[in-house]
């Protein structure tokens, strides 16, 4: 594996096997195996990850043997909270939802349409043991923000992923758990930095066969925030990107990030530490979650998310080119 330019002097090997180098890699290098990128830094997360299913564990866990297709939606938030999540939920499993909880309601509805039993929670205590998560074919982290997992939940998520679990991250989850390197690796070595205003852009498929894009047109318009990412996703299969020439007002974010001209992924997938991970930065607009008749953008977004979920669950082929 090529490292590029070394820092002057010896390489510093840090806890979590982080390796520092001076050069920002090329676009081709960014899609190589195992590395994440943060300006002058590449982090090796010390796990098997990438697009090769040799990194996947076919263990005989509960979700494989119970005969039930089941998903958990976890929508806990820290500092910020998106409108599509509605008010914070009560503690416990499956607390009451209102019409304001449009994204959670959509996940329930889309699950039912595909014979999937959906549970939901924002209570971290529901993630305090691997046995609780191993009932689920996938866990959906839905627009989370900042610190949303305690030590027990972090350990549970690692054990779940290592047992071959499916992980789906949607929209602001790229802005969660910034200080836990394992989670950043699970997100494809990527994290939210900033975004510009929510505006129309043309999304383009970069995969032909993946279930999350197979039913989408090659190019379609979608209104969203289009996150700028630092670090940039690496070692993943990019499934869709936004054509940065079509972004109304350009790609510069509110905090000054210049955007990703000509190379701006919005959805990607990878095998990670035994599990499957499907990640999309899309999903900001409330209307995308409403299934309103005649709303073509909402229909395409639904197809995208449901396809990603089914593939992470193992019900459809995963992470196809």
Backbone torsions as a table, in degrees:
resi	resn	phi	psi	omega
1	UNK	NA	130.1	-178.4
2	UNK	-80.3	133.1	-179.3
3	UNK	-95.8	-23.4	-175.7
4	UNK	85.1	-158.8	-178.4
5	UNK	-66.5	136.7	176.2
6	UNK	-89.1	152.2	169.6
7	UNK	-63.6	150.7	176.5
8	UNK	-63.0	135.6	-174.5
9	UNK	88.8	-168.8	-176.9
10	UNK	-74.8	153.0	174.1
11	UNK	-69.4	141.3	176.9
12	UNK	-93.9	123.0	177.5
13	UNK	-101.7	116.8	-173.2
14	UNK	-106.3	168.9	173.7
15	UNK	-59.1	136.3	-175.3
16	UNK	85.9	10.2	175.4
17	UNK	56.3	48.9	176.2
18	UNK	-87.4	129.3	-178.4
19	UNK	-115.4	130.1	-178.0
20	UNK	-103.0	137.0	173.5
21	UNK	-138.7	162.1	-169.8
22	UNK	-87.8	-28.3	-168.4
23	UNK	-93.8	137.9	168.9
24	UNK	-72.5	127.3	-174.4
25	UNK	-75.5	162.8	174.8
26	UNK	-71.4	168.5	176.6
27	UNK	-58.4	-38.5	179.4
28	UNK	-64.6	-42.2	-179.9
29	UNK	-67.0	-32.8	-178.3
30	UNK	-63.0	-25.2	-179.8
31	UNK	-96.7	13.5	174.7
32	UNK	-78.2	176.0	-173.4
33	UNK	-75.1	143.7	159.7
34	UNK	74.3	-7.9	-172.7
35	UNK	-104.4	144.2	167.3
36	UNK	-113.2	161.3	-171.5
37	UNK	-129.8	134.3	172.9
38	UNK	-144.3	89.0	-176.3
39	UNK	54.8	-94.2	-177.1
40	UNK	-103.4	18.8	-173.1
41	UNK	-129.8	137.5	170.1
42	UNK	-122.0	128.3	-177.4
43	UNK	-108.9	128.3	174.8
44	UNK	-98.5	118.6	-172.5
45	UNK	-83.2	0.3	173.2
46	UNK	71.7	21.1	177.9
47	UNK	-129.0	164.1	172.0
48	UNK	-75.9	121.4	179.2
49	UNK	-150.7	156.7	179.3
50	UNK	141.2	-157.6	-175.9
51	UNK	-100.4	5.1	179.8
52	UNK	-92.5	125.7	-177.8
53	UNK	-72.2	0.3	169.9
54	UNK	-61.1	-19.9	178.0
55	UNK	-82.4	-1.0	-175.6
56	UNK	-96.7	143.8	179.0
57	UNK	-106.5	116.7	176.9
58	UNK	-93.5	61.2	-177.9
59	UNK	-85.0	154.4	-179.2
60	UNK	-84.7	73.4	-179.6
61	UNK	-91.6	169.7	-172.7
62	UNK	-58.1	-40.0	-175.8
63	UNK	-68.1	-17.8	176.9
64	UNK	-84.5	-23.9	-169.3
65	UNK	-111.4	-5.9	-173.4
66	UNK	-89.4	-6.8	176.9
67	UNK	73.4	11.6	-178.7
68	UNK	-121.9	132.0	172.0
69	UNK	-87.6	114.1	-170.9
70	UNK	-137.3	139.6	-178.3
71	UNK	-131.9	143.3	172.2
72	UNK	-110.4	130.6	175.4
73	UNK	-105.7	120.8	-178.8
74	UNK	-114.6	114.0	-172.6
75	UNK	-121.0	26.1	178.8
76	UNK	-63.5	146.4	179.8
77	UNK	-133.9	156.6	176.9
78	UNK	-99.7	-103.2	-173.3
79	UNK	-74.0	-51.1	-174.9
80	UNK	-104.7	159.0	-178.5
81	UNK	-148.8	127.0	-178.3
82	UNK	-76.1	149.5	-177.9
83	UNK	-61.0	-31.9	-177.5
84	UNK	-68.9	-11.3	177.4
85	UNK	-87.4	-20.1	-176.6
86	UNK	70.8	-168.2	-179.9
87	UNK	-64.6	158.5	177.1
88	UNK	-58.3	143.1	-178.6
89	UNK	-84.8	155.1	173.7
90	UNK	-67.5	165.9	-179.9
91	UNK	-71.2	168.8	178.3
92	UNK	93.3	-178.7	178.7
93	UNK	-95.0	136.9	178.2
94	UNK	55.0	52.7	176.0
95	UNK	-68.2	166.3	-178.4
96	UNK	-59.0	139.4	174.0
97	UNK	-111.1	149.0	175.8
98	UNK	-115.1	178.4	177.7
99	UNK	-64.0	-20.0	179.7
100	UNK	-73.9	-18.9	-179.7
101	UNK	-86.9	65.3	-168.2
102	UNK	-69.1	-36.5	-178.3
103	UNK	-72.4	-43.4	177.8
104	UNK	-63.7	-41.0	178.0
105	UNK	-63.4	-38.3	178.1
106	UNK	-63.9	-42.9	179.6
107	UNK	-63.0	-38.2	175.2
108	UNK	-62.8	-46.3	-176.7
109	UNK	-65.7	-46.0	-179.0
110	UNK	-67.0	-34.1	175.4
111	UNK	-63.8	-47.9	-179.6
112	UNK	-59.2	-37.3	179.5
113	UNK	-65.7	-18.5	-178.9
114	UNK	-116.9	22.4	177.7
115	UNK	57.8	37.7	178.4
116	UNK	-111.2	128.2	174.2
117	UNK	-80.2	125.8	-175.0
118	UNK	-116.2	124.4	168.7
119	UNK	-105.8	160.5	-179.2
120	UNK	-147.1	150.3	179.3
121	UNK	-165.2	158.5	167.2
122	UNK	-125.5	14.7	-175.6
123	UNK	-96.5	109.7	-176.4
124	UNK	-62.0	-23.2	178.7
125	UNK	-64.9	-19.6	177.7
126	UNK	-76.9	-4.4	179.3
127	UNK	-117.4	33.3	-172.2
128	UNK	-94.4	2.2	176.5
129	UNK	-153.0	146.5	-179.1
130	UNK	-60.8	-34.0	-179.3
131	UNK	-58.1	-32.2	179.5
132	UNK	-70.2	-40.0	-177.9
133	UNK	-79.9	-27.6	-174.3
134	UNK	-70.5	-0.3	171.0
135	UNK	-79.0	-16.2	-168.2
136	UNK	-103.7	134.7	175.4
137	UNK	-71.5	-24.9	174.3
138	UNK	-155.2	152.0	169.5
139	UNK	-115.3	133.3	-178.8
140	UNK	-107.6	115.2	173.3
141	UNK	-91.8	112.8	-166.5
142	UNK	-110.5	105.0	175.0
143	UNK	48.4	42.8	176.0
144	UNK	-71.2	168.0	176.3
145	UNK	-150.1	142.5	175.7
146	UNK	55.1	-140.7	-172.4
147	UNK	-86.2	112.0	-175.7
148	UNK	-128.1	5.6	179.2
149	UNK	-132.9	131.7	172.2
150	UNK	-88.8	-175.5	-174.8
151	UNK	-60.8	-43.1	-179.0
152	UNK	-63.5	-40.7	-179.3
153	UNK	-69.6	-36.6	176.1
154	UNK	-61.4	-45.2	178.6
155	UNK	-62.7	-42.0	178.8
156	UNK	-60.6	-45.1	-179.3
157	UNK	-64.0	-41.2	177.2
158	UNK	-60.8	-45.1	-179.1
159	UNK	-65.0	-38.1	178.5
160	UNK	-64.3	-48.2	179.9
161	UNK	-61.3	-44.1	-178.1
162	UNK	-64.8	-22.8	178.0
163	UNK	-85.8	7.6	178.5
164	UNK	94.6	16.7	-178.4
165	UNK	-68.8	159.6	177.6
166	UNK	-99.4	132.9	-178.6
167	UNK	-121.1	127.4	176.6
168	UNK	-122.5	127.8	178.3
169	UNK	-120.4	129.2	-175.2
170	UNK	-123.9	129.3	171.9
171	UNK	54.2	-112.7	-167.6
172	UNK	-72.0	-1.6	173.0
173	UNK	-60.0	-22.7	172.9
174	UNK	-65.5	-11.4	176.2
175	UNK	-107.9	27.6	-179.3
176	UNK	-118.0	154.2	173.1
177	UNK	51.9	47.0	-178.9
178	UNK	-57.6	-28.8	-171.5
179	UNK	-99.1	11.6	177.4
180	UNK	-115.1	101.0	-174.8
181	UNK	-57.4	-35.5	-179.3
182	UNK	-59.5	-40.0	-179.3
183	UNK	-68.8	-40.5	176.3
184	UNK	-60.5	-39.8	176.1
185	UNK	-63.7	-40.3	178.1
186	UNK	-61.4	-31.1	176.8
187	UNK	-80.4	6.5	-179.6
188	UNK	91.0	21.8	-177.1
189	UNK	72.8	24.3	-172.8
190	UNK	-122.2	158.1	173.6
191	UNK	-153.4	151.5	175.8
192	UNK	-66.8	134.2	171.9
193	UNK	-110.1	-59.9	175.7
194	UNK	-159.9	-177.6	176.6
195	UNK	-154.5	161.7	170.5
196	UNK	-90.4	-166.4	178.9
197	UNK	-64.9	153.4	173.5
198	UNK	-65.0	123.9	-176.1
199	UNK	-153.8	166.2	179.4
200	UNK	-70.0	143.5	171.5
201	UNK	-150.6	160.2	178.3
202	UNK	-97.8	117.1	177.3
203	UNK	-88.1	137.7	-178.8
204	UNK	-124.9	134.4	176.9
205	UNK	-70.6	138.6	171.7
206	UNK	-114.0	2.7	173.2
207	UNK	-126.2	147.8	178.2
208	UNK	-100.1	-30.3	-166.7
209	UNK	-112.7	-11.3	-177.4
210	UNK	-64.0	137.3	-177.1
211	UNK	-57.0	-24.6	-178.2
212	UNK	-78.9	-12.3	-179.9
213	UNK	-128.4	-9.1	-170.8
214	UNK	-60.6	-31.4	-178.6
215	UNK	-96.1	6.6	178.9
216	UNK	-93.2	151.0	171.3
217	UNK	-64.7	160.3	-179.5
218	UNK	-59.2	-37.5	178.0
219	UNK	-137.4	136.3	178.8
220	UNK	-152.1	152.8	-178.7
221	UNK	-87.6	135.7	177.8
222	UNK	-142.7	133.0	174.8
223	UNK	-88.0	124.0	-179.3
224	UNK	-160.8	-177.9	-179.0
225	UNK	-87.9	-25.1	178.0
226	UNK	54.4	82.2	-175.1
227	UNK	-65.3	136.2	165.0
228	UNK	-87.1	139.1	-166.3
229	UNK	-120.0	126.6	169.8
230	UNK	-142.1	113.7	-0.6
231	UNK	-66.8	166.3	177.6
232	UNK	-89.8	141.1	-178.4
233	UNK	-61.6	138.6	-178.5
234	UNK	-140.4	157.2	178.2
235	UNK	66.1	21.6	-175.3
236	UNK	-120.8	168.5	169.0
237	UNK	-99.8	113.8	177.4
238	UNK	-76.1	127.6	-176.7
239	UNK	-101.0	-28.2	179.8
240	UNK	-155.2	149.1	177.4
241	UNK	-140.8	161.6	175.8
242	UNK	-96.8	135.7	174.0
243	UNK	-71.8	105.8	-171.7
244	UNK	-66.9	-19.0	176.5
245	UNK	-71.1	-15.2	-177.8
246	UNK	-99.5	-3.9	-177.9
247	UNK	-70.3	120.9	179.6
248	UNK	-64.7	119.2	-178.9
249	UNK	86.6	0.5	178.5
250	UNK	86.4	-177.6	-172.9
251	UNK	-102.1	1.4	-177.6
252	UNK	-65.8	135.0	-179.1
253	UNK	-90.7	169.3	-177.5
254	UNK	-64.4	-24.8	178.7
255	UNK	-97.7	9.8	172.4
256	UNK	99.7	-3.9	177.0
257	UNK	-60.6	132.5	-175.9
258	UNK	-76.0	-1.5	-176.7
259	UNK	88.5	-173.3	-177.6
260	UNK	-123.3	71.3	-174.5
261	UNK	-56.1	124.4	176.0
262	UNK	76.5	-2.0	-176.2
263	UNK	-156.2	70.6	-172.9
264	UNK	-122.7	87.4	-179.9
265	UNK	-68.7	147.0	175.1
266	UNK	-121.3	-21.0	179.3
267	UNK	-145.3	138.8	-179.0
268	UNK	-153.7	170.7	-178.5
269	UNK	-146.3	160.6	176.4
270	UNK	-165.8	159.3	162.8
271	UNK	-87.8	140.3	-174.1
272	UNK	-145.2	114.3	171.5
273	UNK	53.1	36.1	178.7
274	UNK	102.5	-17.4	-176.2
275	UNK	-112.0	-175.3	176.6
276	UNK	-113.5	139.4	178.9
277	UNK	-133.0	124.8	175.8
278	UNK	-120.2	125.9	-171.0
279	UNK	-129.8	132.0	170.9
280	UNK	-132.2	139.5	175.0
281	UNK	-88.7	-3.3	-177.7
282	UNK	-80.1	165.2	173.3
283	UNK	118.9	15.0	-176.3
284	UNK	-68.5	-47.5	-170.3
285	UNK	-69.0	132.0	178.9
286	UNK	-56.6	-39.5	-177.2
287	UNK	-61.6	-24.4	179.6
288	UNK	-64.8	-21.3	-175.8
289	UNK	-99.5	1.1	-169.6
290	UNK	-94.9	-15.1	-177.4
291	UNK	58.1	34.9	-179.0
292	UNK	-65.8	133.7	179.4
293	UNK	-55.4	134.0	177.6
294	UNK	82.8	-3.9	179.7
295	UNK	-85.8	98.5	-175.0
296	UNK	-67.4	-36.3	178.8
297	UNK	-63.8	-42.5	178.7
298	UNK	-64.5	-39.1	179.8
299	UNK	-63.2	-42.9	-179.9
300	UNK	-68.4	-40.4	178.3
301	UNK	-62.6	-43.3	178.0
302	UNK	-59.2	-46.8	178.7
303	UNK	-58.5	-40.1	-179.4
304	UNK	-63.6	-50.7	-176.2
305	UNK	-68.6	-44.4	-179.1
306	UNK	-63.0	-42.0	177.1
307	UNK	-62.0	-41.5	177.0
308	UNK	-63.8	-41.9	178.8
309	UNK	-62.8	-48.3	-178.6
310	UNK	-61.6	-36.6	179.2
311	UNK	-71.6	-39.4	177.5
312	UNK	-64.8	-31.0	176.8
313	UNK	-73.7	-18.3	-175.5
314	UNK	90.0	7.9	178.8
315	UNK	-82.9	-17.6	174.1
316	UNK	-132.6	159.1	177.9
317	UNK	-56.0	143.1	-173.1
318	UNK	-105.0	136.3	166.5
319	UNK	56.7	55.3	-178.4
320	UNK	-91.2	152.6	-178.8
321	UNK	-80.0	NA	NA
